[in-house]
Amino acid sequence: MATNFFQQQDLARRNTKVLILLFALAVLALIVLTNLLVMVSFSLFQGAPLQLPWEVISSISLVVIAVVGLAIMAKWQRLKLGGRTIAEALGGNRVSPSAQEPLQRRLLNVVEEMALAANLPVPPVYLLPEKGINAFAAGYSPADAVIGVTQGALEQLSRDELQGVIAHEFSHILNGDMRMNIRLIAVLNGILFIGHLGYYLLRAGRGASYARSRRNNNEGAGAILLLGVGLIVIGYLGSFFGNLIKAAVSRQREYLADASAVQFSRNPSGIAGALKRIGGHQYGAKVQHANADEVSHLFFGEALSRWVSIFATHPPLEKRIRRLDPSWNGRYPASQAPVKPSPSQAAEQPQERQRRAMLAAIPVLLTQSSHQTRPAQAIACALLLRTDTLAAQLTAIKAYGGSQLLAEVDQLSDPVQRLALPQQVQLLQMSVPALKQLSESEFRAFDKLLRHLAGNTPDLAQWLSLSLLEHVVASEFDSKELVRQYNRHNLAELLPALLPLLSAVANAAGDSSRQQQAWQAALLALQLDTTTAQPAVQFSQLDQALRPLLTASPAVKQQLWQAILAAVTADKTASAAEQGLLNLLALLLEMPLPVTDDFS
């Protein structure tokens, strides 16, 4: 049965609410325990009664809340740039989109295939110098997502197994797990910070004890020491319950991602084989980096050794395998020596031929160009060229990028414009990692060029392409685009933003009768009055409409998508242009397309 990713995103959002409730209970416990600790410490060392005035209790409680809150905000601030922050914190190095080393090229090809199959921007890929077999997806949204893969996975897994692992990670992206996982990192940092404060007080208490011992007055220092030790104990208790929360939230989502991965790859033996490979590998799925603990729930396999199974962030390996392969004999394959196929061997593999078949309509020249920064810029420019303004557009391109960029545009524009819209969309998706290699200043200047090329009256496909590039590539630099709340639960409040977009979609249907037919179909899908006037479309207005639409809850997004689908398919025909528009709209609005056995 096909996964409904809207429902799974909604479930992830509800799980986040459960996480917040559990966190609130944990903080309440920290407040109570800290007040008891202060009371006992000063009672023992100063002979005070075993009680505290309400004013003191209130002050201690506020301090605990402030400390936990500041620790969460500090971690949240460090994570604001999305998935790449986590990958780099784990020692990951970004793999160049144009890398030709055989194993890295195979990895990039697999990630690209899965992104196109899922209709997502191709994410940057990071390689972690770890011997264990593991991988992760991290980010706030598909726009800033990254994929991380260990060197062990790269060397030990076959192509089918690697594809299963990457499909699992894309399932986390589509299921809405990434945002919840990042919140979990920040929340747990707040809970654990009380213990760190205890270590600080313990060191301070030792210093104070030494100084006061020379004056034979150790009472205050003793209280500080006891307070420090007590806070460390409370910190460990916080760690205990924090890890329980992390494990409880994570485990069921792993089963779901395994099942969804089979839908993507249509090959249950791939992901099952990867799990078996972990079981037989000398290093398992272990990640040795010092920061692995706080992000252990992000990984494909159990990254840490757990002395108690209740702390495991992943289901037992055997259970995961048997769900995918009920006939498994219980044996794990032995580790194998790293194999590095030559580029010619890699090109002859059946899976590589399948990949070429999937991208058969895109010339090899364009595929290779999309992996390099300047040619990828030329592809973006070529998508915006129009015959009526071509001379002025080429002049602007030369003024921005000189004769080199102009030569690239001249070489690539004809092949790009000969592609059908669905293939142009795929090419745009494939260009994202190369464009994300631009510096912020380079991208801002390039964005101005693209805006100039588009002019004031682009067609819908051009506006969608431009907006997609701005939204996805800007996420590399602009944290404000990443941290947003899915807080629009009422379709009515989104209508001022949605109706102009639906009007633009209807206008792309063809002649006036088809435009009216598409508009009426969209209104019916939203259960709105069919006499509602179709608003005039200004693309500057659509720019403003994008932000509120992106904050729609998954349930509301599903309603939006049904209206878009109704407008595009109102004429009962399925053209390549219509499929391309649907793909662009889904990409821009971060709406997961359904994955079925027929999906291609």
N, C-alpha and C positions, 0 to 999 in steps of 0.2 A: 504494500500500500504506500502511495506517495506521501512524503512528509509535507505537512502544512506548516511552512516556516513562519507564517504570521502567527499561528497558534503557539508555536514553540517560542517565538520572541515574547509573546504575551506571558507565557509560563515563566520565562526567564525574568521578566519584569516583576511578576508576583513573587518569585523566589528572592528577588532583591528586597522586596518588602519584608519577607520573613527574615532575611539577613539583618535588616535594620532593627526589627523587633528583638532578635537575639542579641544584637549589639547593645541595644538599650538596656536589656536585662543584665548583660555583662558589666556595663558601666555602673549600673545600680549596685551590683555586687561589689565592685571596686570601691564605690563610695562608702558602703557600709563597712567593709573590711578596713579601709584606711582610717575611718573614724575610730573604730575599735582599737586599731593599732596605736594611734596617737593617744587615746585614752589610757591604754595599758602602759605605754612607754613613760608618760609623765607621772602616772600613779606610782610606778615602781621606783623611779629615780628621784622624784620630788615629794613623795609622800602625799600627793594630792588625792582627793576622793576619786573613786572609780566612776567618774561622770564628767561630762563636758557641757558647758552652757550651750544653749541653742545657737547663740551667735557664733561660737567656735565651730560647731557642727556645720552650720551654714557656710562658714568661710572655707572649711576643709572641703566640703562638697563642691563648692564653686571652683576651688583650686584643682580638684581632680577632673572636673568637667573641662576646665580651661586647658589643663595639660593634655588630656586625651584629645580634645578638639584641635589644639595647635599641632599635635603630632600627626593627626589625620590630614590637616590642611597642608602641612609641610610635605608629607608624602604625596598628596594629591597634586601639589604644585610641581613636584619633580616628574610626575607622570603625565603632565598636561600635554606633552607633545606626542602622546600616543604610543603605538607599538614599538617604534624604534628605540624609545627610551629604555624599555624593558630588555630588548634584544642587546643593546649596547651594555646595559648593566650586567648582563650574563656573559660578557666577553665576546659577543658575536661580532663578526665582520660582515659588512654588506657584500654580497656577491654581485659583481658587475653584470648588468643585463646582457652585455656582449661577451661574457666569459666563454672561452673555447676549451678549457680543460674538460676532458670527457665526462667525468662524474658530475662536475658543476653544471655543465651544459645539459646533461640528462635531468638534473634536479630542476633547473630553470624551465626546461621544456614541460616537465610534469606539472609544475606550478601553473604555467601558462595554460595548459590544457584544462586543468580543473577550474581556473578562473573563467575561461570562456564557457565551459559547460555550465557553470553556476551563474553566468552573466554578472560577473563582478570585475572591478578593475583589477588588473594583474598586480599583486602586492610585491613590494621589495622582499628579497630573500636574504636571510642572515645565516652564516655558517658558524656554529659553536665548536670550539676546539675541545670536544668531549668524546671519550671513547665509548660511552654508553649509546644505545640506540634510542633516540628520542627526538621529539619535535614539538613545536607549539605555535599557536596563533595568538597575537596580541594586538590590542588597539581598542578604540572606542567605537569605531564604525568601519564599514568596508573601505571608506576613503583613506583612513590612516592605518589600516591593518598591515601587519608584516607577518611573514612566515619564518620561523627559526628551525633549523635542522642541525643535528649534531654530526660531527665528522664520522662517528660510529655508524649512524644510520646511512650516511652517504656511501660508506664503504661496505657495509654488511648486507644491505637490502638489495634484492633484485628490483628491476624496474616496476613490476607488478606490485611488489610489497611497498615500495616507496610511494607509488600512486595511491595505494590504500591508506597509508599514513597521511598523505597530503589531503586526500578526500576527507578524512576524519577532521583535520584542522579546518578545512573550508566549511564543514558542517557546524563547527563552533561559531564561525563568523556568521553564518546564515541563521543559526538558532538564537542569536543574540546573547551568547554566553560571554563574549569578550568584555563587554562593558561591566557585567556583573563581576567578572573575575578581577578587573582592575579595582573596582570598588572594594572588593574583599581584601586586596593588598593594603589599601589605605586604612580600612577599618581595623584590621589586625595590627597594623603599626601603632594605632592609637591605644589599643588594649595592652600591647606589649611594652609600651613606653614607660608605664609605671614601674616595671622591673628595672629598666635602664636608669630611672630616677633613683631607685634603691641603691644601685651600684655607685652612683655619684655620691649619695649621702653616706654610704659606707666608707668611701675613700675620704670624704670630708670629716667624718666622725673619727677616723683613725688619726688624722692630722690634729684635730681638736683634742683628742685624748692625749696625744704626746705633749702638746703644749700645756694642757691643764695638769698633767701628772707632775709637772715641775712646780705647780702651785698647790698640789694636793687637793684639787677640786675637779673630780671626774664626773660629777652627776650629769651636767649638761651634755658632755661628750658621750657618756654612756647612753643617754636618751637618744642622741643622734644615731649612735651605732645600732641600737635596737630598732630604731625607726628604719634605718637603711636595710638591715637584715629582713625586717618585716615586709618592707616594700618589695624586696627581691622575691620573697616567698609569694606575696600577692601577685607579683609579675609572673612567676611560674604558674600560679593558678590561672591567671589570665591567658597565658600561653596554652595551658591545658584546654581550657574551654574554647579558646580561639581556634585551636587546631581541630577540635571536635566540630565547631561550626563549619570550618573550611571543608572538612571531610564530608560532612552531611550534605552540604550544598553541591559539592563537586561530583560525587559518585554516580548519581542517576543521570547526570548530563553526559557522562562518558558513555554509558550504554546507548543513549540516544544518538550520540555522534558516531558510534560504531555502526549503528543501523543505517543512519543517513549516508555514511561513507559508501556503503554497498550500493545505494541508489546512484551515487555519482559515478563510481567506477564500474558499476554493473559486474563486479568481480569479487565475491565474498572471500575467495581464496587469497586475494592480495592482502587485505588487512589482517585476516587470520594468520597468514604466513608471516607477516611482520611481528605479530604478537608471539608466535611460536619462536621466531628468531630471537626475540628478546629473552625468552625463557632459556634458550640454549647458549646465549652469549655470555662470555666470561664477565663482562661488565654490566650485563642486563640493560636496564634503562637508566642507570645511575648518572646523575649530573653532579660533578664535584665542586662547581663554583660556589663561593661563599654566599652568594645571593640566591642560591637555588631554593632555600627553604621558604622564603616569603612568596615565591612564585611557583611552588611545586604543583599547585592545582591547575596550572596552565598546560602542563606537559601531556604528551600522548601516553606515556607510561609512567609508572611510579618512580619518580626521580630520586627519592631518598629512601634509605633503609628505615623501616618503621619497626619498633620493638613491640608495639601493640597494634593490632589490625584496625581498631576503631579510629586511629589517626590516619589511616591510609586515604589518600585523596582519590584513589582509583579502585575499582572493583578488583578482586583477585584475578590474576592473569588467566587461570584455568577457566573461570566462569565466563570471562569475555570471549575466550577462544571457543568454548562449547556453544555459546549462543550463535556464533558465526559458522561453526563447523561441528555439528552434533556427532559426526562419525569419527572425530579425532581420536587417535589411539593413545593419547597422553604422553607421547614422546616429543622431545624438543630436538631440533636439528643442532648439530655442533657448530660452533663459530667457524667462519671461513676466513681465509687470508684475503685481505683487501684486493679486489680485482679492479683494474683500471682499463676499461676497453679503449681501444683506439677510436678516433673519430669515425673512421671508415666502418669499423665493426658496429658502432652505435647506430650509424645510419642504416645498416642492413636489418636491424631488429624489426620484427613485425609491428611492435608498438610504435616505432618511429614512422613506419609506413602508414599506420592508422592516423597518427598525428598529421602527417602530410595530407591524408585524405580529408581530414576535418577542415584543414586550411587550404584545400586544393584551389579554391577560387582566388586566393591571395598569392600573387607572384612571390617567388623566393626573394627577389630584390626588395620588396616591401617588408617582408617578414624580417629579413636581416637588418634593414634600415630602422625598423621600429625599436631595435635593441641598442641603438647608438643615439647620443643626445642630439647632435645637430641634425641628422636625418629625421629623428623623431619630431623635432621642431618643424622641419620642412613638411612632414606629413600633416601636422596640425594646420599649417598655413595652407596647404593644398586643399584641405577640406573646406576652406572658406573662400576660395577663389570663385569669381563670377565673371562671365564674359563681358558684361556691360561696364565693369569697373576694373578690368584686368590690368590695364596699363598703370593706373594709379596704385593698385595693390602691389604690383611688382616693384614700383619705385619705393614704396614704404618698406617692403621687405629688404631691399638693398640698403636703404638708409639705416635700418636696424642691424642687420647681420652681415652687411658687406657682400662682396661678390661670391663668397663661399656658400652662404646660406641661399643666395639667389640661384646659384648653380644647382644646389640640392633640390630646390623647389622646381626648377626647370626640368630636372631629371625625373622627379617623382610625381609631379602633378598629373600628368596624363594617366599613368597606371592607377593612381589613387582615384581619380574621378571616373575611371571606367568601371570601378568596382560597384556592385550593388550596395545599397545602404547597410544591410546586415554585415557585410564584410568590411565596410568602412568603420562600422562600430567596433568590430573585433580588432581592427588595426589600431583604433584609438585606445582600446583596452590594453593592447600589447605595448603601446608606447609609454604608458604611465611610469614604469620603473625608470626608464631612461630620462624622462622629463623631471622626475624627482631628484635626479642628480644635479640639476641646476641649483645654484645658490639662491638665496631669497631675493637678492637684488636682481640677479639675472632673470628669475621667474617674473618678478614684478614688471620689468622692462618688456619681457616677452609677452606678458598678458596685455600690456598696452598695445603692442603690435597686433595681437589677435583681435582686440576690441576695435582697433582701427580698420582691420581687414573686414570684420563683420559688418561695420557700418550701422546705420540706424534701422535698416529693414532686412535683417537676415531671414531666411526661411526657418521653419520650426526646427528642422534637423540641424541646421547650422547653429542656431541658438542653443539647442540642447548639447551639441558637441562642445561649443565654447564654454557653456556653464559647467559641463561635466569636468572639463580640464581644470577650470578655475577651482571648482569645489574639491576635486581629488588631489591635485598637485599642491594647492594652497595648504592642505592639511599637513603637509610636511613642515610648515613654518608657523601656521596661525593656530595657536592652541584654543582661541575662542571658538573656532569652528568645531572643535572636537567635543568640548565639555558642554553638552546641552541636555536638557531633560526632555524625556518623552512625556510631556505633560498635557497634550491636547487630546482629551478623551471625548470631546463633543464635536461631531461633524459640523454642526451649525456655525460654530465660531471660526471654522476654517473655510467656509464658503466664499468670503471675500477674496481669499487667495486662490481657492480651487477653481472658481468659475472662469476667471480669465485664462487659466491653463487649459481647461476643457474647451473653451472657445477657440484657443489656438490649435488644439488638436482637431476640432471640428473643421476649422478653416483649411486644414491640410487634406481634407477628404476629397476635394475636387471642385466641381461646379457648385452653384448655390443650392441646388436641390439636395445634393449629397451632404453639403455642409449642414443644412437644416436637419437632415435625417440623423447625422452624427450627433448634433446638439440635442435633439429630442431623445435619442437613445441614452445619452449620458444623464439627462434629467430623470428619465424613468428609472435608471439604475440607482439613483440617489433618492428616489421617491419624492422628487420635487415637482412643483407645478410646471407642467409642460408649456405654459404660456410665459414662463420666465424669459425675459429678454436676453439675447446673446450679447455680452459686452464686447465692445471694440477692444482689440488687442494692441498693447504697446509693450515691446519687449523689455523696456525699462521697468514696467509694472510687473512683469513676470520675474525679473531679478529680485524684486522685493517680496514676491509671493513665495519664493523658494524656501526661505528660512522657516516660516511657520509650518509649511507642509512637512519639512524634515522633522519637526517636533511632534508630529502626530503619533499617537500610541499605535502599536501593531494592529489592534482591532480596527481602529479608524483608518489606518493605511490600507487595510484589506478592502474597506468600502471605497476608498479613493481609487484603488486599482480596478475594482469592478466597473466603476464609472468610466475610467480611461479605456478599459478593454471594450466596453459597450460602444464608446464613440468610435474607436478605431475599426471595429468589426461590424459596424452598423450596415455596411453595404453587402454583407454576407460573402465577401471575397477575401482571400488571403494573399495579398501581394507581398513581394519582398520589401517594398518601401514601408508597408504597414508593420511588418515584422521588425524592421530596423527602428522605426519610431518607438514601438513597444520596448525594444531592448534599451534604447536610449533613455526613455522615460523611467524604466525600472532602475537603470544604473544611477541616474541623477537623483531620484527620490529614495534610493536605497530600499527598494521593494523587491524581495526575493521572488523570482519566478518559480513556479512549481516544477519540481523534478519528477519525471515519470519515466517509465521504461522506454517511452518513445522519444524522450528528450534528446535533442541533438544540437 
